[in-house]
Each structure stands twice: as C-alpha cells, then as structure tokens.
Amino acid sequence: MKILIVDDSDVVRTVVRQALTLGGYAEVSEAVDGQDALDLVKTAPQAFGLFVLDVNMPRMDGITLIGELRTLGVKAPIIMLTTETEKSKMVQAKTLGATGWIIKPFNAEKFLEVVRMFVK
C-alpha cells in the first residue's frame, strides 16, 4: 500500500517517512505542498491507500487538498499532521473528509497506532 506524505517541511517529511518505514510501510511518496500532491494524485487517483497532510502549506493548504482529493473520488483515509489546533479548522477538515488529526510534534509510536487504525 502506498502512502503520500504532504508537508512543506523537509524535516517533517523525513521524520514521518522514517516512522512509517520502521512501522513496516515501505511504499512512501512525498509532496511539498497541496498543489504538488494534487498533480501527483490526478495521474492515478486510487494509487494511494493513505494520506498524511499538513494544514498550512504554500500554493494549496491541506484543507483545500482534502476537498480536491474527495472531489477526485479518493476514498483513502486522510490523517492531518499539523501544528494547527484551531477547532474550526479541525471541524472543516473533518467535514471535507479528514479521518484523523494529530498535533506536531508527534510521538512516532502513537502516530503508527493511528496509521494502523486506518490501514489494515
């Protein structure tokens, strides 16, 4: 199963990739912002089994990306991994189709527990 990490921070993408790799998830791709991710997903909307998105990114934020993914028919779970704690953003993300919300900085084992909840 392929996982797409979408975050404008190289460090965060690296840490998330390492956590996923340690958890046994080898097929991990990365995008630097929402537009980069959308361009990648448009070529094969069902290619990814899980998305890990930041909220605040240049060009296209994570909340907008959720709506775009769902419009494309993507059914995969979407976990938001962000420093954003604003309740209205959490509600908006959930309404658009986010399945989980994790606050940065995160504990790798707890992150993997959430991933395992959504991925069999």
C-alpha atoms as an extended CHARMM CRD file, in Angstrom:
* protein
*
       120  EXT
         1         1  MET       CA              0.0000000000        0.0000000000        0.0000000000  PROA      1               0.0000000000
         2         2  LYS       CA              1.2930000000        3.4250000000       -0.9780000000  PROA      2               0.0000000000
         3         3  ILE       CA              1.2500000000        6.3570000000        1.4370000000  PROA      3               0.0000000000
         4         4  LEU       CA              1.5890000000       10.0040000000        0.4180000000  PROA      4               0.0000000000
         5         5  ILE       CA              3.1260000000       12.4900000000        2.8640000000  PROA      5               0.0000000000
         6         6  VAL       CA              2.3020000000       16.1160000000        2.0400000000  PROA      6               0.0000000000
         7         7  ASP       CA              4.2140000000       18.7170000000        4.0520000000  PROA      7               0.0000000000
         8         8  ASP       CA              6.2810000000       21.7640000000        3.1170000000  PROA      8               0.0000000000
         9         9  SER       CA              8.9200000000       20.8710000000        5.7290000000  PROA      9               0.0000000000
        10        10  ASP       CA             11.7080000000       18.5600000000        4.5490000000  PROA      10              0.0000000000
        11        11  VAL       CA             12.4010000000       17.6200000000        8.1770000000  PROA      11              0.0000000000
        12        12  VAL       CA              8.7980000000       16.6310000000        8.8870000000  PROA      12              0.0000000000
        13        13  ARG       CA              8.5630000000       14.5800000000        5.6940000000  PROA      13              0.0000000000
        14        14  THR       CA             11.7860000000       12.7810000000        6.6330000000  PROA      14              0.0000000000
        15        15  VAL       CA             10.6350000000       12.0520000000       10.2040000000  PROA      15              0.0000000000
        16        16  VAL       CA              7.2250000000       10.8040000000        9.0230000000  PROA      16              0.0000000000
        17        17  ARG       CA              8.8580000000        8.6340000000        6.3380000000  PROA      17              0.0000000000
        18        18  GLN       CA             11.2340000000        7.1380000000        8.9340000000  PROA      18              0.0000000000
        19        19  ALA       CA              8.3470000000        6.3880000000       11.3160000000  PROA      19              0.0000000000
        20        20  LEU       CA              6.3550000000        4.7400000000        8.5300000000  PROA      20              0.0000000000
        21        21  THR       CA              9.3700000000        2.7270000000        7.3640000000  PROA      21              0.0000000000
        22        22  LEU       CA             10.0180000000        1.4990000000       10.9210000000  PROA      22              0.0000000000
        23        23  GLY       CA              6.3390000000        0.5680000000       11.0690000000  PROA      23              0.0000000000
        24        24  GLY       CA              6.7170000000       -1.6370000000        8.0010000000  PROA      24              0.0000000000
        25        25  TYR       CA              5.3070000000        0.7360000000        5.3980000000  PROA      25              0.0000000000
        26        26  ALA       CA              7.8410000000        0.7850000000        2.5660000000  PROA      26              0.0000000000
        27        27  GLU       CA              5.9230000000        2.4650000000       -0.2650000000  PROA      27              0.0000000000
        28        28  VAL       CA              6.0100000000        6.1030000000        0.7950000000  PROA      28              0.0000000000
        29        29  SER       CA              5.8960000000        9.0810000000       -1.5630000000  PROA      29              0.0000000000
        30        30  GLU       CA              6.2490000000       12.7580000000       -0.7640000000  PROA      30              0.0000000000
        31        31  ALA       CA              4.8330000000       16.0590000000       -1.9740000000  PROA      31              0.0000000000
        32        32  VAL       CA              5.9890000000       19.5330000000       -0.8980000000  PROA      32              0.0000000000
        33        33  ASP       CA              2.5350000000       21.1700000000       -0.8350000000  PROA      33              0.0000000000
        34        34  GLY       CA             -1.0820000000       20.5980000000       -1.7540000000  PROA      34              0.0000000000
        35        35  GLN       CA             -0.6740000000       21.5110000000       -5.4170000000  PROA      35              0.0000000000
        36        36  ASP       CA              2.2960000000       19.1690000000       -5.8000000000  PROA      36              0.0000000000
        37        37  ALA       CA              0.2210000000       16.3870000000       -4.2060000000  PROA      37              0.0000000000
        38        38  LEU       CA             -2.8310000000       17.0800000000       -6.3580000000  PROA      38              0.0000000000
        39        39  ASP       CA             -0.7280000000       16.9780000000       -9.5330000000  PROA      39              0.0000000000
        40        40  LEU       CA              0.6480000000       13.6030000000       -8.4290000000  PROA      40              0.0000000000
        41        41  VAL       CA             -2.7260000000       12.1470000000       -7.4520000000  PROA      41              0.0000000000
        42        42  LYS       CA             -4.5080000000       13.2930000000      -10.6280000000  PROA      42              0.0000000000
        43        43  THR       CA             -2.4350000000       10.8260000000      -12.6480000000  PROA      43              0.0000000000
        44        44  ALA       CA             -3.7280000000        7.8930000000      -10.5570000000  PROA      44              0.0000000000
        45        45  PRO       CA             -6.4450000000        8.9150000000       -8.0510000000  PROA      45              0.0000000000
        46        46  GLN       CA             -6.6730000000        5.4860000000       -6.3890000000  PROA      46              0.0000000000
        47        47  ALA       CA             -2.9200000000        4.8030000000       -6.2020000000  PROA      47              0.0000000000
        48        48  PHE       CA             -2.5580000000        5.7860000000       -2.5510000000  PROA      48              0.0000000000
        49        49  GLY       CA             -4.0620000000        3.9390000000        0.3990000000  PROA      49              0.0000000000
        50        50  LEU       CA             -3.3590000000        6.6700000000        2.9530000000  PROA      50              0.0000000000
        51        51  PHE       CA             -2.5790000000       10.3840000000        3.0030000000  PROA      51              0.0000000000
        52        52  VAL       CA             -0.7120000000       12.2940000000        5.7240000000  PROA      52              0.0000000000
        53        53  LEU       CA             -1.2670000000       16.0350000000        5.2490000000  PROA      53              0.0000000000
        54        54  ASP       CA             -0.0800000000       19.2410000000        6.8600000000  PROA      54              0.0000000000
        55        55  VAL       CA             -2.6210000000       22.0630000000        7.0690000000  PROA      55              0.0000000000
        56        56  ASN       CA             -0.5260000000       25.1710000000        6.4520000000  PROA      56              0.0000000000
        57        57  MET       CA              1.4140000000       24.9760000000        3.1860000000  PROA      57              0.0000000000
        58        58  PRO       CA              2.1630000000       27.3130000000        0.2570000000  PROA      58              0.0000000000
        59        59  ARG       CA              0.2410000000       27.1470000000       -3.0300000000  PROA      59              0.0000000000
        60        60  MET       CA             -2.5050000000       24.8770000000       -1.6260000000  PROA      60              0.0000000000
        61        61  ASP       CA             -3.1980000000       24.1560000000        2.0170000000  PROA      61              0.0000000000
        62        62  GLY       CA             -4.1160000000       20.7410000000        3.3840000000  PROA      62              0.0000000000
        63        63  ILE       CA             -7.7840000000       21.5410000000        3.9930000000  PROA      63              0.0000000000
        64        64  THR       CA             -8.2740000000       22.6230000000        0.3790000000  PROA      64              0.0000000000
        65        65  LEU       CA             -6.4190000000       19.4870000000       -0.7050000000  PROA      65              0.0000000000
        66        66  ILE       CA             -8.8540000000       17.2720000000        1.2410000000  PROA      66              0.0000000000
        67        67  GLY       CA            -11.7410000000       18.7070000000       -0.7700000000  PROA      67              0.0000000000
        68        68  GLU       CA             -9.8680000000       18.2710000000       -4.0440000000  PROA      68              0.0000000000
        69        69  LEU       CA             -8.9860000000       14.6480000000       -3.2190000000  PROA      69              0.0000000000
        70        70  ARG       CA            -12.5640000000       13.7790000000       -2.3120000000  PROA      70              0.0000000000
        71        71  THR       CA            -13.8000000000       15.5090000000       -5.4960000000  PROA      71              0.0000000000
        72        72  LEU       CA            -11.4730000000       13.2120000000       -7.4780000000  PROA      72              0.0000000000
        73        73  GLY       CA            -13.1570000000       10.2380000000       -5.8120000000  PROA      73              0.0000000000
        74        74  VAL       CA            -10.2760000000        9.3830000000       -3.4790000000  PROA      74              0.0000000000
        75        75  LYS       CA            -11.6660000000        7.2190000000       -0.6800000000  PROA      75              0.0000000000
        76        76  ALA       CA             -8.3950000000        6.5780000000        1.2100000000  PROA      76              0.0000000000
        77        77  PRO       CA             -8.0810000000        7.7590000000        4.8180000000  PROA      77              0.0000000000
        78        78  ILE       CA             -6.5560000000       11.2050000000        5.3570000000  PROA      78              0.0000000000
        79        79  ILE       CA             -4.6100000000       11.9340000000        8.5310000000  PROA      79              0.0000000000
        80        80  MET       CA             -3.8620000000       15.5640000000        9.2700000000  PROA      80              0.0000000000
        81        81  LEU       CA             -0.4440000000       16.0080000000       10.9260000000  PROA      81              0.0000000000
        82        82  THR       CA             -0.1130000000       19.6520000000       11.8950000000  PROA      82              0.0000000000
        83        83  THR       CA              0.7130000000       22.2910000000       14.4800000000  PROA      83              0.0000000000
        84        84  GLU       CA             -2.7630000000       23.7310000000       13.8600000000  PROA      84              0.0000000000
        85        85  THR       CA             -5.0270000000       23.4720000000       16.9230000000  PROA      85              0.0000000000
        86        86  GLU       CA             -7.8430000000       25.7790000000       15.8520000000  PROA      86              0.0000000000
        87        87  LYS       CA            -11.1300000000       23.9340000000       16.4240000000  PROA      87              0.0000000000
        88        88  SER       CA            -12.8230000000       25.4700000000       13.3650000000  PROA      88              0.0000000000
        89        89  LYS       CA            -10.0720000000       24.1040000000       11.0900000000  PROA      89              0.0000000000
        90        90  MET       CA            -10.4480000000       20.6490000000       12.6370000000  PROA      90              0.0000000000
        91        91  VAL       CA            -14.2020000000       20.7440000000       12.0320000000  PROA      91              0.0000000000
        92        92  GLN       CA            -13.7410000000       21.9850000000        8.4660000000  PROA      92              0.0000000000
        93        93  ALA       CA            -11.1960000000       19.2340000000        7.7260000000  PROA      93              0.0000000000
        94        94  LYS       CA            -13.4800000000       16.5440000000        9.1600000000  PROA      94              0.0000000000
        95        95  THR       CA            -16.4530000000       17.8920000000        7.2000000000  PROA      95              0.0000000000
        96        96  LEU       CA            -14.4330000000       17.6980000000        3.9750000000  PROA      96              0.0000000000
        97        97  GLY       CA            -13.3040000000       14.1310000000        4.6810000000  PROA      97              0.0000000000
        98        98  ALA       CA            -10.2930000000       14.0310000000        7.0140000000  PROA      98              0.0000000000
        99        99  THR       CA            -10.2700000000       10.8660000000        9.0940000000  PROA      99              0.0000000000
       100       100  GLY       CA             -7.7390000000       11.7980000000       11.7960000000  PROA      100             0.0000000000
       101       101  TRP       CA             -5.9140000000       14.7550000000       13.3460000000  PROA      101             0.0000000000
       102       102  ILE       CA             -2.5010000000       14.5760000000       15.0440000000  PROA      102             0.0000000000
       103       103  ILE       CA             -0.7140000000       17.5710000000       16.5530000000  PROA      103             0.0000000000
       104       104  LYS       CA              3.0190000000       18.1410000000       15.8970000000  PROA      104             0.0000000000
       105       105  PRO       CA              5.4210000000       17.4120000000       17.4260000000  PROA      105             0.0000000000
       106       106  PHE       CA              4.2750000000       13.8040000000       17.4960000000  PROA      106             0.0000000000
       107       107  ASN       CA              5.3440000000       10.5390000000       19.0670000000  PROA      107             0.0000000000
       108       108  ALA       CA              6.2830000000        8.0400000000       16.3290000000  PROA      108             0.0000000000
       109       109  GLU       CA              4.6850000000        5.0380000000       18.0680000000  PROA      109             0.0000000000
       110       110  LYS       CA              1.4120000000        6.8800000000       18.7040000000  PROA      110             0.0000000000
       111       111  PHE       CA              1.4680000000        8.0770000000       15.0880000000  PROA      111             0.0000000000
       112       112  LEU       CA              1.8590000000        4.4660000000       13.9020000000  PROA      112             0.0000000000
       113       113  GLU       CA             -1.0320000000        3.4010000000       16.1430000000  PROA      113             0.0000000000
       114       114  VAL       CA             -3.2470000000        5.9250000000       14.3490000000  PROA      114             0.0000000000
       115       115  VAL       CA             -1.9800000000        4.7560000000       10.9470000000  PROA      115             0.0000000000
       116       116  ARG       CA             -2.7550000000        1.1380000000       11.8630000000  PROA      116             0.0000000000
       117       117  MET       CA             -6.2950000000        2.1270000000       12.8660000000  PROA      117             0.0000000000
       118       118  PHE       CA             -6.9680000000        3.2360000000        9.2970000000  PROA      118             0.0000000000
       119       119  VAL       CA             -4.8190000000        0.7880000000        7.3450000000  PROA      119             0.0000000000
       120       120  LYS       CA             -5.2330000000       -2.9520000000        7.5710000000  PROA      120             0.0000000000
